[in-house]
Amino acid sequence: MLLARKIYRAVRELCGESIVPTKDKITVALAEFEDEMLQRSDVKVKKSADAARFLHTDVAIAEGNITRGAAAVEENCSGTE
């Protein structure tokens, strides 16, 4: 939706100049969209990478009928004794 809005605004700005949008206006709109998208998704991508790393640890694949949090506590407590 954001991309469509960016392109629409770029085309609408051209009403006084020309009916056909220039390549430069569309290129600028796409670059703005990309910058905003990367900023918005940065935190989510990092959290996803952290989750993927965690899901491949021994804690995440611990056997038993316990939560991952409980398995982490159990592993930390057994390592200090």
N, CA, C and O of each residue as an XYZ file, in Angstrom:
324
protein
N       0.821     -1.182      0.000
C       0.000      0.000      0.000
C       0.878      1.264      0.000
O       0.598      2.237     -0.700
N       1.941      1.215      0.804
C       2.837      2.375      0.868
C       3.473      2.642     -0.489
O       3.599      3.796     -0.901
N       3.873      1.586     -1.182
C       4.478      1.765     -2.508
C       3.485      2.394     -3.477
O       3.833      3.303     -4.230
N       2.263      1.911     -3.456
C       1.242      2.471     -4.348
C       1.020      3.954     -4.048
O       0.877      4.763     -4.966
N       0.994      4.304     -2.770
C       0.807      5.714     -2.398
C       1.973      6.580     -2.871
O       1.773      7.688     -3.367
N       3.185      6.066     -2.714
C       4.365      6.828     -3.151
C       4.308      7.098     -4.656
O       4.556      8.218     -5.105
N       3.981      6.072     -5.420
C       3.920      6.225     -6.879
C       2.769      7.159     -7.263
O       2.919      8.001     -8.149
N       1.630      7.009     -6.598
C       0.485      7.877     -6.877
C       0.849      9.344     -6.642
O       0.548     10.207     -7.467
N       1.496      9.615     -5.512
C       1.890     11.004     -5.211
C       2.884     11.539     -6.253
O       2.806     12.695     -6.669
N       3.813     10.676     -6.661
C       4.803     11.100     -7.660
C       4.110     11.455     -8.967
O       4.471     12.436     -9.616
N       3.123     10.666     -9.353
C       2.397     10.917    -10.600
C       1.506     12.156    -10.441
O       1.420     12.977    -11.353
N       0.851     12.289     -9.293
C      -0.045     13.418     -9.047
C       0.702     14.756     -9.079
O       0.174     15.764     -9.550
N       1.943     14.745     -8.569
C       2.754     15.967     -8.587
C       3.028     16.442    -10.001
O       3.325     17.617    -10.218
N       2.932     15.543    -10.959
C       3.257     15.882    -12.346
C       2.082     16.487    -13.111
O       2.237     16.875    -14.269
N       0.927     16.573    -12.492
C      -0.261     17.048    -13.206
C      -0.025     18.381    -13.916
O      -0.501     18.583    -15.033
N       0.706     19.287    -13.272
C       0.965     20.582    -13.897
C       2.041     20.511    -14.967
O       2.125     21.391    -15.824
N       2.863     19.473    -14.924
C       3.996     19.387    -15.844
C       3.672     18.546    -17.076
O       3.844     18.984    -18.214
N       3.201     17.336    -16.821
C       3.021     16.390    -17.910
C       2.090     15.277    -17.444
O       2.016     14.996    -16.247
N       1.400     14.659    -18.342
C       0.502     13.558    -17.983
C       1.308     12.287    -17.731
O       0.942     11.482    -16.876
N       2.382     12.105    -18.454
C       3.210     10.903    -18.322
C       4.276     11.156    -17.253
O       5.044     12.112    -17.361
N       4.327     10.292    -16.203
C       5.333     10.500    -15.162
C       6.743     10.311    -15.711
O       6.991      9.439    -16.544
N       7.647     11.133    -15.235
C       9.024     10.972    -15.677
C       9.670      9.836    -14.909
O       9.262      9.499    -13.797
N      10.664      9.267    -15.512
C      11.390      8.167    -14.887
C      12.027      8.622    -13.575
O      12.088      7.853    -12.616
N      12.501      9.870    -13.528
C      13.138     10.392    -12.320
C      12.175     10.432    -11.141
O      12.545     10.056    -10.029
N      10.943     10.882    -11.370
C       9.962     10.957    -10.279
C       9.654      9.571     -9.727
O       9.569      9.385     -8.513
N       9.488      8.609    -10.611
C       9.200      7.234    -10.180
C      10.415      6.654     -9.459
O      10.263      5.969     -8.447
N      11.604      6.919     -9.961
C      12.828      6.429     -9.323
C      12.969      6.979     -7.911
O      13.343      6.250     -6.992
N      12.672      8.253     -7.737
C      12.733      8.870     -6.407
C      11.695      8.231     -5.485
O      11.993      7.924     -4.331
N      10.478      8.031     -5.994
C       9.425      7.411     -5.189
C       9.829      6.005     -4.753
O       9.597      5.621     -3.606
N      10.427      5.242     -5.651
C      10.874      3.884     -5.318
C      11.997      3.906     -4.289
O      12.020      3.076     -3.381
N      12.917      4.835     -4.421
C      14.026      4.944     -3.461
C      13.506      5.320     -2.078
O      13.964      4.777     -1.072
N      12.549      6.249     -2.024
C      11.956      6.630     -0.735
C      11.258      5.436     -0.094
O      11.401      5.185      1.103
N      10.499      4.702     -0.908
C       9.806      3.522     -0.404
C      10.809      2.508      0.147
O      10.612      1.965      1.234
N      11.868      2.258     -0.592
C      12.869      1.280     -0.154
C      13.508      1.694      1.171
O      13.675      0.863      2.064
N      13.863      2.955      1.302
C      14.455      3.444      2.553
C      13.505      3.234      3.730
O      13.907      2.742      4.784
N      12.243      3.612      3.539
C      11.266      3.454      4.619
C      11.029      1.988      4.957
O      10.902      1.630      6.128
N      10.969      1.137      3.927
C      10.740     -0.284      4.141
C      11.897     -0.903      4.927
O      11.673     -1.701      5.837
N      13.122     -0.540      4.580
C      14.283     -1.087      5.276
C      14.315     -0.647      6.737
O      14.657     -1.438      7.616
N      13.966      0.596      6.995
C      13.919      1.081      8.383
C      12.838      0.351      9.172
O      13.060     -0.038     10.319
N      11.669      0.164      8.562
C      10.553     -0.501      9.231
C      10.855     -1.965      9.531
O      10.491     -2.474     10.591
N      11.505     -2.624      8.619
C      11.710     -4.064      8.758
C      12.988     -4.429      9.511
O      13.163     -5.590      9.881
N      13.873     -3.483      9.745
C      15.167     -3.761     10.374
C      15.028     -4.498     11.705
O      15.673     -5.526     11.911
N      14.210     -3.994     12.589
C      14.039     -4.603     13.913
C      13.451     -6.004     13.784
O      13.887     -6.930     14.468
N      12.476     -6.156     12.917
C      11.826     -7.462     12.751
C      12.791     -8.496     12.180
O      12.780     -9.653     12.599
N      13.612     -8.090     11.243
C      14.587     -9.011     10.651
C      15.613     -9.444     11.700
O      15.979    -10.617     11.769
N      16.074     -8.497     12.512
C      17.041     -8.836     13.559
C      16.432     -9.779     14.594
O      17.088    -10.725     15.030
N      15.183     -9.529     14.993
C      14.520    -10.412     15.958
C      14.302    -11.797     15.368
O      14.420    -12.800     16.072
N      13.989    -11.856     14.092
C      13.809    -13.141     13.427
C      15.125    -13.923     13.388
O      15.135    -15.135     13.604
N      16.222    -13.235     13.114
C      17.537    -13.888     13.094
C      17.903    -14.391     14.492
O      18.443    -15.488     14.635
N      17.611    -13.592     15.521
C      17.871    -14.021     16.899
C      17.052    -15.266     17.234
O      17.565    -16.207     17.839
N      15.791    -15.269     16.843
C      14.919    -16.418     17.108
C      15.428    -17.660     16.380
O      15.411    -18.757     16.937
N      15.877    -17.493     15.149
C      16.397    -18.635     14.389
C      17.642    -19.206     15.061
O      17.804    -20.423     15.145
N      18.528    -18.317     15.544
C      19.719    -18.807     16.254
C      19.318    -19.574     17.505
O      19.855    -20.646     17.783
N      18.372    -19.021     18.259
C      17.923    -19.682     19.486
C      17.296    -21.034     19.181
O      17.550    -22.008     19.891
N      16.491    -21.105     18.148
C      15.792    -22.354     17.828
C      16.735    -23.471     17.393
O      16.315    -24.622     17.268
N      17.991    -23.147     17.165
C      18.979    -24.162     16.806
C      19.951    -24.441     17.954
O      21.026    -25.000     17.734
N      19.584    -24.060     19.159
C      20.423    -24.339     20.325
C      19.943    -25.604     21.016
O      18.848    -26.098     20.745
N      20.774    -26.120     21.911
C      20.400    -27.306     22.676
C      19.182    -27.045     23.550
O      18.361    -27.938     23.759
N      19.064    -25.825     24.058
C      17.917    -25.473     24.900
C      16.621    -25.614     24.118
O      15.635    -26.135     24.638
N      16.616    -25.164     22.902
C      15.398    -25.186     22.095
C      14.965    -26.599     21.734
O      13.776    -26.856     21.547
N      15.910    -27.505     21.636
C      15.551    -28.876     21.257
C      15.640    -29.836     22.435
O      15.706    -31.051     22.246
N      15.641    -29.292     23.656
C      15.718    -30.127     24.858
C      14.511    -31.062     24.922
O      13.381    -30.666     24.636
N      14.775    -32.292     25.297
C      13.691    -33.261     25.438
C      12.953    -33.017     26.737
O      13.498    -32.453     27.685
N      11.737    -33.441     26.763
C      10.945    -33.318     27.976
C       9.728    -32.457     27.754
O       9.596    -31.777     26.736
N       8.857    -32.499     28.708
C       7.611    -31.765     28.611
C       7.733    -30.462     29.395
O       6.998    -30.233     30.356
N       8.667    -29.612     28.976
C       8.877    -28.334     29.642
C       8.997    -27.234     28.596
O       9.255    -27.499     27.422
N       8.808    -26.018     29.032
C       8.930    -24.893     28.103
C      10.396    -24.622     27.794
O      11.281    -25.094     28.506
N      10.648    -23.879     26.754
C      12.033    -23.521     26.412
C      12.668    -22.681     27.512
O      13.851    -22.829     27.819
N      11.862    -21.793     28.102
C      12.374    -20.974     29.201
C      12.810    -21.828     30.370
O      13.865    -21.593     30.959
N      11.993    -22.828     30.712
C      12.342    -23.730     31.814
C      13.582    -24.545     31.459
O      14.419    -24.802     32.324
N      13.708    -24.951     30.205
C      14.885    -25.701     29.777
C      16.131    -24.832     29.881
O      17.196    -25.323     30.256
N      16.013    -23.551     29.557
C      17.159    -22.640     29.658
C      17.582    -22.479     31.106
O      18.774    -22.487     31.414
N      16.607    -22.331     31.997
C      16.916    -22.181     33.432
C      17.570    -23.473     33.929
O      18.562    -23.431     34.657
N      17.017    -24.603     33.537
C      17.549    -25.898     33.956
C      19.005    -26.055     33.488
O      19.863    -26.509     34.246
N      19.269    -25.674     32.233
C      20.631    -25.799     31.709
C      21.582    -24.859     32.431
O      22.706    -25.251     32.744
N      21.163    -23.636     32.700
C      22.017    -22.686     33.417
C      22.292    -23.120     34.841
O      23.407    -22.949     35.335
N      21.299    -23.676     35.507
C      21.473    -24.110     36.893
C      22.363    -25.357     36.964
O      23.170    -25.481     37.885
N      22.231    -26.262     36.023
C      23.046    -27.489     36.066
C      24.495    -27.207     35.729
O      25.379    -27.959     36.139
N      24.761    -26.128     34.983
C      26.134    -25.784     34.615
C      26.916    -25.133     35.725
O      28.144    -25.077     35.653
N      26.239    -24.630     36.770
C      26.941    -23.943     37.845
C      27.231    -24.834     39.031
O      27.950    -24.434     39.947
N      26.679    -26.044     39.028
C      26.897    -26.932     40.170
C      28.160    -27.742     40.043
O      28.476    -28.536     40.930
